[in-house]
């Protein structure tokens, strides 16, 4: 993914999640919503935004790579 210098706010990330959640594994989408209820660092928000960006058009292999990165953020959520 290309480097981006734009800081994405918590609301932007939540909107991106909503726009892509039908393409995400259900469990991961639910955990991401829970994760984003708390205030997160700008670095985390930017990373998550770009993992979700154009998720729907990513190849299956690319989606799996992104899923693994997203799962690391939500690993502690039951």
N, CA and C atoms as a LAMMPS dump frame, in Angstrom:
ITEM: TIMESTEP
0
ITEM: NUMBER OF ATOMS
234
ITEM: BOX BOUNDS ff ff ff
-5.0000000000000000e+02 5.0000000000000000e+02
-5.0000000000000000e+02 5.0000000000000000e+02
-5.0000000000000000e+02 5.0000000000000000e+02
ITEM: ATOMS id mol type element x y z
1 1 1 N 0.834 -1.173 0
2 1 2 C 0 0 0
3 1 3 C 0.881 1.238 0
4 2 1 N 0.408 2.231 -0.686
5 2 2 C 1.177 3.463 -0.815
6 2 3 C 1.168 4.237 0.5
7 3 1 N 2.214 4.989 0.717
8 3 2 C 2.328 5.809 1.909
9 3 3 C 1.375 7 1.787
10 4 1 N 0.697 7.328 2.875
11 4 2 C -0.262 8.43 2.877
12 4 3 C 0.077 9.354 4.031
13 5 1 N 0.019 10.647 3.778
14 5 2 C 0.352 11.621 4.811
15 5 3 C -0.882 12.238 5.47
16 6 1 N -2.058 11.726 5.147
17 6 2 C -3.3 12.252 5.72
18 6 3 C -3.608 11.521 7.023
19 7 1 N -3.928 12.296 8.054
20 7 2 C -4.363 11.695 9.312
21 7 3 C -5.869 11.459 9.239
22 8 1 N -6.275 10.237 9.511
23 8 2 C -7.68 9.857 9.452
24 8 3 C -8.244 9.82 10.871
25 9 1 N -9.328 10.543 11.062
26 9 2 C -9.959 10.61 12.377
27 9 3 C -10.724 9.342 12.71
28 10 1 N -11.079 9.211 13.98
29 10 2 C -11.805 8.035 14.451
30 10 3 C -13.111 7.862 13.675
31 11 1 N -13.838 8.95 13.434
32 11 2 C -15.098 8.859 12.691
33 11 3 C -14.865 8.411 11.251
34 12 1 N -13.785 8.886 10.627
35 12 2 C -13.46 8.467 9.251
36 12 3 C -13.205 6.963 9.195
37 13 1 N -12.501 6.464 10.184
38 13 2 C -12.177 5.04 10.224
39 13 3 C -13.448 4.217 10.447
40 14 1 N -14.321 4.699 11.319
41 14 2 C -15.589 4.001 11.556
42 14 3 C -16.438 3.968 10.286
43 15 1 N -16.479 5.081 9.565
44 15 2 C -17.24 5.135 8.302
45 15 3 C -16.646 4.174 7.276
46 16 1 N -15.327 4.11 7.224
47 16 2 C -14.671 3.196 6.283
48 16 3 C -14.991 1.755 6.66
49 17 1 N -14.984 1.453 7.944
50 17 2 C -15.333 0.116 8.401
51 17 3 C -16.764 -0.232 7.979
52 18 1 N -17.685 0.672 8.191
53 18 2 C -19.077 0.43 7.811
54 18 3 C -19.199 0.184 6.312
55 19 1 N -18.458 0.94 5.52
56 19 2 C -18.545 0.792 4.061
57 19 3 C -17.943 -0.522 3.558
58 20 1 N -17.071 -1.129 4.353
59 20 2 C -16.377 -2.342 3.913
60 20 3 C -16.785 -3.588 4.7
61 21 1 N -17.591 -3.432 5.747
62 21 2 C -17.84 -4.557 6.646
63 21 3 C -18.53 -5.742 5.978
64 22 1 N -19.311 -5.525 4.947
65 22 2 C -19.96 -6.671 4.289
66 22 3 C -18.953 -7.577 3.588
67 23 1 N -17.751 -7.072 3.351
68 23 2 C -16.705 -7.848 2.688
69 23 3 C -15.746 -8.502 3.683
70 24 1 N -15.77 -8.032 4.924
71 24 2 C -14.907 -8.574 5.97
72 24 3 C -15.518 -9.84 6.561
73 25 1 N -14.685 -10.73 7.106
74 25 2 C -15.244 -11.85 7.878
75 25 3 C -16.092 -11.276 9.02
76 26 1 N -17.253 -11.875 9.269
77 26 2 C -18.194 -11.331 10.256
78 26 3 C -17.559 -11.087 11.617
79 27 1 N -16.834 -12.071 12.128
80 27 2 C -16.232 -11.95 13.45
81 27 3 C -15.257 -10.772 13.506
82 28 1 N -14.492 -10.588 12.448
83 28 2 C -13.519 -9.502 12.404
84 28 3 C -14.227 -8.15 12.367
85 29 1 N -15.283 -8.044 11.603
86 29 2 C -16.043 -6.787 11.527
87 29 3 C -16.602 -6.419 12.899
88 30 1 N -17.176 -7.39 13.6
89 30 2 C -17.741 -7.145 14.934
90 30 3 C -16.643 -6.678 15.89
91 31 1 N -15.522 -7.349 15.882
92 31 2 C -14.422 -6.986 16.784
93 31 3 C -13.852 -5.613 16.449
94 32 1 N -13.806 -5.275 15.17
95 32 2 C -13.307 -3.95 14.782
96 32 3 C -14.233 -2.856 15.307
97 33 1 N -15.538 -3.075 15.255
98 33 2 C -16.483 -2.09 15.801
99 33 3 C -16.245 -1.906 17.299
100 34 1 N -16.037 -2.994 18.009
101 34 2 C -15.767 -2.923 19.448
102 34 3 C -14.448 -2.178 19.689
103 35 1 N -13.439 -2.522 18.924
104 35 2 C -12.111 -1.914 19.067
105 35 3 C -12.175 -0.403 18.87
106 36 1 N -12.975 0.032 17.919
107 36 2 C -13.037 1.458 17.597
108 36 3 C -13.956 2.261 18.52
109 37 1 N -14.547 1.601 19.508
110 37 2 C -15.341 2.338 20.5
111 37 3 C -14.44 3.133 21.432
112 38 1 N -13.205 2.672 21.608
113 38 2 C -12.24 3.37 22.454
114 38 3 C -11.383 4.3 21.604
115 39 1 N -10.844 5.32 22.238
116 39 2 C -9.951 6.251 21.553
117 39 3 C -8.669 5.503 21.185
118 40 1 N -8.248 5.661 19.952
119 40 2 C -7.044 4.985 19.452
120 40 3 C -6.029 6.01 18.97
121 41 1 N -4.771 5.603 18.926
122 41 2 C -3.708 6.513 18.492
123 41 3 C -3.868 6.84 17.006
124 42 1 N -3.31 7.975 16.626
125 42 2 C -3.383 8.391 15.228
126 42 3 C -2.725 7.36 14.323
127 43 1 N -1.625 6.8 14.771
128 43 2 C -0.917 5.782 13.987
129 43 3 C -1.808 4.561 13.734
130 44 1 N -2.493 4.112 14.775
131 44 2 C -3.401 2.971 14.637
132 44 3 C -4.543 3.304 13.682
133 45 1 N -5.136 4.474 13.859
134 45 2 C -6.255 4.872 13.005
135 45 3 C -5.844 4.925 11.536
136 46 1 N -4.697 5.51 11.279
137 46 2 C -4.223 5.59 9.889
138 46 3 C -3.988 4.201 9.315
139 47 1 N -3.371 3.333 10.093
140 47 2 C -3.084 1.979 9.619
141 47 3 C -4.376 1.218 9.336
142 48 1 N -5.314 1.267 10.254
143 48 2 C -6.583 0.561 10.072
144 48 3 C -7.336 1.112 8.869
145 49 1 N -7.353 2.438 8.724
146 49 2 C -8.036 3.039 7.58
147 49 3 C -7.491 2.475 6.275
148 50 1 N -6.171 2.397 6.167
149 50 2 C -5.57 1.927 4.914
150 50 3 C -5.713 0.416 4.719
151 51 1 N -5.831 -0.326 5.795
152 51 2 C -6.118 -1.758 5.663
153 51 3 C -7.546 -1.97 5.159
154 52 1 N -8.44 -1.075 5.53
155 52 2 C -9.837 -1.182 5.089
156 52 3 C -10.081 -0.554 3.721
157 53 1 N -9.245 0.407 3.355
158 53 2 C -9.429 1.121 2.088
159 53 3 C -9.347 0.149 0.9
160 54 1 N -10.362 0.197 0.071
161 54 2 C -10.458 -0.647 -1.127
162 54 3 C -10.354 -2.136 -0.799
163 55 1 N -10.748 -2.497 0.407
164 55 2 C -10.744 -3.902 0.817
165 55 3 C -11.589 -4.73 -0.139
166 56 1 N -12.719 -4.162 -0.554
167 56 2 C -13.656 -4.879 -1.423
168 56 3 C -13.065 -5.227 -2.782
169 57 1 N -12.078 -4.489 -3.24
170 57 2 C -11.481 -4.756 -4.553
171 57 3 C -10.159 -5.521 -4.464
172 58 1 N -9.719 -5.802 -3.245
173 58 2 C -8.454 -6.524 -3.052
174 58 3 C -8.625 -7.998 -3.426
175 59 1 N -7.529 -8.6 -3.851
176 59 2 C -7.538 -10.033 -4.158
177 59 3 C -7.747 -10.819 -2.867
178 60 1 N -8.106 -12.077 -2.996
179 60 2 C -8.313 -12.932 -1.821
180 60 3 C -7.033 -13.007 -0.982
181 61 1 N -5.902 -13.116 -1.646
182 61 2 C -4.614 -13.179 -0.943
183 61 3 C -4.355 -11.876 -0.177
184 62 1 N -4.61 -10.751 -0.82
185 62 2 C -4.415 -9.445 -0.183
186 62 3 C -5.37 -9.279 0.995
187 63 1 N -6.604 -9.744 0.855
188 63 2 C -7.566 -9.656 1.958
189 63 3 C -7.083 -10.448 3.167
190 64 1 N -6.537 -11.633 2.925
191 64 2 C -6.037 -12.451 4.036
192 64 3 C -4.891 -11.754 4.759
193 65 1 N -4.004 -11.115 4.005
194 65 2 C -2.9 -10.378 4.619
195 65 3 C -3.441 -9.232 5.476
196 66 1 N -4.422 -8.525 4.944
197 66 2 C -5.023 -7.418 5.693
198 66 3 C -5.764 -7.939 6.923
199 67 1 N -6.474 -9.056 6.762
200 67 2 C -7.196 -9.639 7.898
201 67 3 C -6.245 -9.964 9.034
202 68 1 N -5.105 -10.531 8.71
203 68 2 C -4.123 -10.879 9.752
204 68 3 C -3.653 -9.633 10.491
205 69 1 N -3.415 -8.557 9.765
206 69 2 C -2.979 -7.307 10.396
207 69 3 C -4.094 -6.732 11.267
208 70 1 N -5.331 -6.78 10.777
209 70 2 C -6.466 -6.281 11.565
210 70 3 C -6.685 -7.139 12.805
211 71 1 N -6.497 -8.449 12.669
212 71 2 C -6.678 -9.353 13.823
213 71 3 C -5.697 -9.038 14.941
214 72 1 N -4.525 -8.549 14.601
215 72 2 C -3.548 -8.193 15.636
216 72 3 C -4.072 -7.053 16.506
217 73 1 N -4.823 -6.144 15.91
218 73 2 C -5.395 -5.033 16.68
219 73 3 C -6.474 -5.521 17.645
220 74 1 N -7.245 -6.497 17.223
221 74 2 C -8.406 -6.933 18.014
222 74 3 C -8.158 -8.235 18.766
223 75 1 N -6.935 -8.667 18.854
224 75 2 C -6.594 -9.972 19.428
225 75 3 C -7.104 -10.145 20.856
226 76 1 N -7.204 -9.072 21.611
227 76 2 C -7.589 -9.184 23.02
228 76 3 C -9.103 -9.117 23.239
229 77 1 N -9.85 -8.875 22.165
230 77 2 C -11.311 -8.77 22.287
231 77 3 C -11.919 -10.162 22.199
232 78 1 N -12.743 -10.494 23.169
233 78 2 C -13.355 -11.835 23.202
234 78 3 C -14.583 -11.904 22.355
